[in-house]
Amino acid sequence: QPPVFDINKTGTTADGYIFLDTNTNGAEAGNLVATIIDEDGQLIWSAVDTGTTNPSYQTYNGEDVIVHWSGQISGEIGRGYGQVVILDTSYNVVANVTLTEGIYAAGTIYDSYIDAHEALITTDNTLLVTVYNTTQADLTSVGWGSAGWILDSMVFELDIATSEVLWSWSAADHEDQIPFAASHEPIVEIPHFASTAWDYFHINAIAEYSEGYLISSRTLWNVYYVEKSTGNVVWYYNGGDGGNFTLPVGFEAEENTGTQLFKYQHDPRVLSTSSTGLVLTLFDNNNFEYGDLLTPNNSYGLEISLNTETWTSTLNQLLYDEANPVHTIAEGDRQTLASTGGVFIGYGFQPYAKEFDASGNVVWSANWGSLGDGAYRARKYTFEGTPTTLPKIAAEADGSEYTVYVSWNGATEVTEWELVGCGTAGTVTFDKSGFETSWT
């Protein structure tokens, strides 16, 4: 069953429902379930299967759809092998998108090799996904000789109807532009075996931009703009030194004493574009040295303007809850809420989500469980769920009284229930209360 959500609403919020994944039995990745709740913390919809994560609300061929990943999370944090499931708003399957060939997973065979980090429907109605391929690489540049093994972060564009591969990109194919030595990921196991392959790049997000894509590398602290026609990196933005850009005032690389703009980031998105660049948003995990879980720190939602003519950057917003800051070592997202100008932040590995108004004030927050019980991403969307399944009903006798329980997985438009044939009472109407309503 889903966790209990502790909700604190202190102001006016955007309309909508929260899409996230929840743990049904502790912090084990295999127990993740794609879930939708309302802002009171009441369950709206839960996927039938465990091992489902990263639900989102997107558009496919002009129709609203629910997209989530389904598969098996590996023993390593933040990597999986599975398929992408696309549902209509009645929760009928529109497509199951798979990648079945061309990927090596250290000897393990999977039905499909799509990773859990990203499943983005493009403006061309194709699907962009992340993939991790275990492959050999020359690691002489980082002191481990020519017979090394890496996890190559890849992007695939797939036809949604047929799962045909339309385009692919490999980080390792561009080692001249993305050197192994730039990674902040330590080599903690000898990378001379497929089972100990080094995850030097760790892809975790893709976004459409201009003539290609923005690709996020967590362990390089980089957001790359990759040109689709060539696969080459046109420019990159680095949280430590700016990359091809100068960092905002106060974060200049030459004055930097450890206060990087962002580190180990997630979820870079394009908020807007212009003739001189773009406005970028992302979630800054802001970790200290790798593996340091004890040093107090804050994670932030950032909004940054990048000027591709002057190659400068401006920090527009650094957002966090000053009264109750949260630091999460992994996962997380930042979503701009178009209806209010506010921001919705999911704190990934930490079981928190918060909504901020346009002035940066916290107007809603949720907490559930303990460290590790969090959701990879938590996002808010307005939508209507109209399941074609029938409601579930059960009755329990207690002497001469009966208690009736009724629920309807995924239904958003129900406000009351009508119970027909209720003995001498005939038809009884009672208000919907939570996911499962009871009446005695």
N, C-alpha and C positions, 0 to 999 in steps of 0.2 A: 504494500500500500504506500501511497505517497507520504512524505514527511508532514509534520505539522508546521505551518508557517506562522511565525510571530510577526505580525504586521503593525506598523506604526505610521499612520497617515496624519500629517500635520498641515496640509495645505491643499490647494487645488491641483489636481493631477490631469494628465492627458487621458482621454478615453482609450480603452483598449484592454487587451488580455496579455498576460505574460507567457512567453514561450521559453521553455528551458528544459533541461533534463534533470531528473531526480534519481537518487539512489533508493532502491526498494529494500535493500538489506545491507546497510553499512556502506563503507567507502570502497567497495570493489567495483572496478570498471564494468565487469560483466553484468552488473545489476542495474545499469543505467536505463532509464525509460524516458522517451520523449514525452513531454507533459505540457499542458496548457492550464494555467490557473487564472482566476480573476484577481483584482487588486485587494480583495478581502482574504486572499489565500485559499479560496475554495477551489477544489479541482473542477475543471471544465472537461478536459479530455486527457486520456492516458493511452499511449500506444499499447497494443496487445502484447508485443514481444519485448523482452529485456534486450540489452545490447543495442538500444536505439538512442541516438543523441543528436544534438545540434539542430533542433527544429527551428524552422523559419517560415515566413510568409512571403511568397514571391508571386510573380506573374509568368505564366507560360501560355503562349499563343493567345494572349489577351484575357486569359481567365486566371482568377486567383487560385493559388495552390499552396498546400503545406508541403514543405520539403524537409526530410530528415535522413540521417544516416543510420544504417542498420548493419551490424556485423560483430566482429570480435576485436576487442582492444588487446594489444599485445602486452607482455609483461612490463615493457617500458612505458613510462608515463607519456601520454599524449600521442600515441600512434595506434592506428588500427587498420584492419583489412575487411572491407565489406562492400556494400552497395548503397546507392542513393535511392530512396523511395519518395515518389511524388504522389500526393493525394489531392483530390478535389475537396471542396469545402463540405462535402457530404462524407468525406473520409474513404471514398472509393479510390482504388489504386489507378492512377493515370499512367505511371511508368515505373519500372524497376530498372535503374541504369547500372550497368556493371562494366568492369574491366577485367577480363579473364586471362589475358596473355601478355607476355613480354616483361613481366615483373618477377624478380626473385626475392623471396622473403626468408632468407637464411635456411632454406630447405623445407619450410612449411608450405603446404599446398592449401590455398584458399579458393573458394568458389569465385570470389571477386577481390580485387586488390585496391579498391578505392579507399583512401584514408579518410578519417573522420573530421579533419580540420575545416574543410571548405566544400561547399556544394552550392555554387552560384549560377543561377540561370541568367544568361546573357541577354542583351538586347536583340540578338539574332536567334533567340530561343534554342540555344545550345547550353550545355552544362560544363562549367569549369570545376575541376576537382583537384585536390592534392593527392600525391602518391609518394610513397617511400620505397625506393628500390635499393636493395642490398647489392653492392657491386664493388669490384676491385679498383684501387686507385694508387697512384704514386704519392706517398706521403713523405718523401724525402724532405720537402720544405718545412715540415714540422718535426723532423727528427726520427721518423719511424720507417724509413726505407721505402723501397719501390713496391713492396708486396703488401700493401695495406688494403683495408676494407673500409668502406664508408656507407652511410645511408645517403643516397642521392635524392635530394628533394626535387620532385618533378611536378609539372602542371600538365593536365590533359584536358582538352576540349572534346566533349563527346556529344554525339547525336542522341537526343533524349529518346527518340522512338526506337532506335536500332542499337544503341550503345557503340556505334562505329566511332573510331578514333579520327577526329578531324584535324587535330593539331596537338603537338606536345613540346615540352621544354624541359631541359635538364640543367640544374645548377652546375653539376660537375662538368658538363660540356663547355662551360664558360669559366674555367678555373683561371684563365688569364685576367678576367675582369672581377672574379669573385675568388680570391686566393684563399686556400685552406688556412694559411697563417693568420688571417684576419679574424678567425673565429674566436669567440670567448668561451666556447665549450671545451672544458678540459678533457684530455684523453686519460680516463681513469682505468681503462682496461686495455691490454695490449691489442691494438687494432689489426692483428694479423689473421683474424678468423672472421668468417661471416657472422658468427654469433656475437662477436664483440665489435661490430662495425661502428665507426665513429659518426655520430649525428652532428656534423659540423655546422650545418645550415639551419635545420629545423624550420621548414616552411609551415606557416600557420594561417595565412590568409591570402586571398587574391581579390583584386578589384579591377573593373574595367576603367581604362583611362586613355584618352586620345587614340593613338594608333596601336595600342597594345594593352598591357596590364601592369598594375602595381602588385608586386610580390613581396611578402613580408618574410624576413629571416629573423627569427627570435634570437638566435645565438650569435649573429653578426651585428645585431642592433640596427639593421638596415631595412629600408623600404626601397625596392628597386623598381624603376620604370623600364620595362622590357618591351622592345618593339616586336610586334607579332610577326612581321614579314621576315625579319632576320634572326630573331631570338636574342639579339644583342642587348646589353644593358646600355640605355641611353643616358641615364643619370641615376644616382642613388642618394638617399638622405640617411645620414647616420646619427644616432642619438648621442654619440660621444664626441665626434669632431665635425659633424655636419655633412661629411661626404663631399659632394659637389657643391654644396651650399655653405654659407656662413650660418652659424648658429645664432639664435636670438640674443638680444642684449642680456648680459648676465650669465650666459652659457658659452661664451666664446672659447674655442678650443685652447687658445694660447693662455687664457686666464683660468682654465679649468683645473680645479684641485680635487676633483672627484664628484662634483655635482653635475652629472650628465643630464641632458635634456630628457632622454628616455633610455631605458635598458630592458632587454628581454620582452619587448612589446608584443601586443596582440591587436588584431582587428583594425588595421589601417583602412580607412574608407575615404572616398572623394566626396566632400560635402558640396563643393561647387568648383567650376572652372571659369577661366577668363582668358583673354588673349595674352596675358602676362603670367599665367600659371594656374595654380589651384589652391583650394583650401582643403587641408588634410586633417582628418580626425583619427585618433588611435587611443588604445588603452595602454598605459605605461605601467608595467608591473613594478619597475623600479627596484629590482633586486640588488642586493650587495653582491659580494663574491659568491660564486656558484656554490650552492649547498648551505649557505648561511641562512638559517631559519630563525635565529635568535635575535639578531640586531633589529631594533624597532625601525620601522620605515613606513612610508605611505605609498599607496598606488594611486594613480591619477587618470583622469580623462583629459586628453589634450586636444586642442584645436590649433592648427598651425597653418599659416599662409606661406606658400612656397612661390617665389618669384623666379621663373625660368628665363628671365632676361637679365636681371641683375645678380642672380644666383645667391639671393639672400632669403632668410626665413624670419618670420615674425610669430611669436607666441601670442595667440589671441586669447586663449583660455587654458588655465591649469586648474582642474576641478577636483575637489575632494571634500569630504565631510569633516570640517575642522573639529567639530564636537566629538565625533566618533569615527576617526580615520580607520581605514582598513588596508592592510598590506597582504597581497596574495602573491605567492611565488610563481604561480602558473595560471594560464588560461585567463579569461576575462574579456570584456568588450565594452565599447562606448557607442551609444546610439543617439543620434540627434532626433528629437521628436518634432516633426514638422508642424503639428497642430498648435503647439504651445511655444516652440523655440527652446524648450527645455532639453534635458539630457537624461537618458536612462543608462545606468552602469550596472553590469553584472561583474561580480568579483571572482569569477572562476573557481579556483580550488577552495576558496573561502565561501561558505554558504550565505552570502549576502547579495542583495540587489538594492539599488537606491535610485529614486527619481529626483532630479533637481529641476527647479523652475528656471525661467530665462534669466533670473538674477543670480543663480547659483545657490539658491536655498534648497535644502532637502525638504521635499514635501511628502515623500513616501519612502519607507524602507521595509525590507523583509529579511528575516534571518531564519534559517532552518538547519538543524543538525550541528555538527562540529567540523573541524578542519578535515577536508577531503570529501565532505558531503556536498560540496558546491556544484554548480552547473558550468559546463564549458563556456557557454554564452547564455545570457538572459536578455530577452528583447521584448518590446511591447508593440503590439499591432492592434488596429481595429479590424475586426472581422466577424462574420456570422457563420457559425457552425450548424449545419442542418443534416444530421445523420439520417441515413436511410434504414438503419437498423431500428428495431423496436425498443422501447424502454424496458428496463429490467424491473420486475416487481416480485416481492416476497412478503409472506405473512408469518407472524409468530403468535401462537396462542398462549394466553395466560389466563386460565380459568375460562370465564365467559367473555373475556376481552381479547381482541386481536390487534396487534400492531402491524401496520402495513408499511413496507419500505419500498421506495421507488426512486430510480435514477435513470439517466439517459446519457451515456458517454458521448461527449462532444457537442451536446445541444446548448446553444447560447441564448435562444429566444424563448425558453420556457419561463413563465412567471408563476404559474399555478398548475396544480394537478386536479383532475376530475376523476373521482372513483365511482364507478357505476355499479349498481347492484349491491348496495351496502345494507343488506337486511331491510328492516323497516324504514331506515333512513333514506333508502333509494339512492340518489346520487349525492355525493359529498364532494365539495370543492375545498381545497386547502392550498395555501401559498407554498411555493417552492422555497426550500430553506437549505442552502448548501448543495453539495453534489448529490447526496442521498437524503431525501426527505422522508420523515416518518410521521405516521398519524395513527392514533389509537381510538 
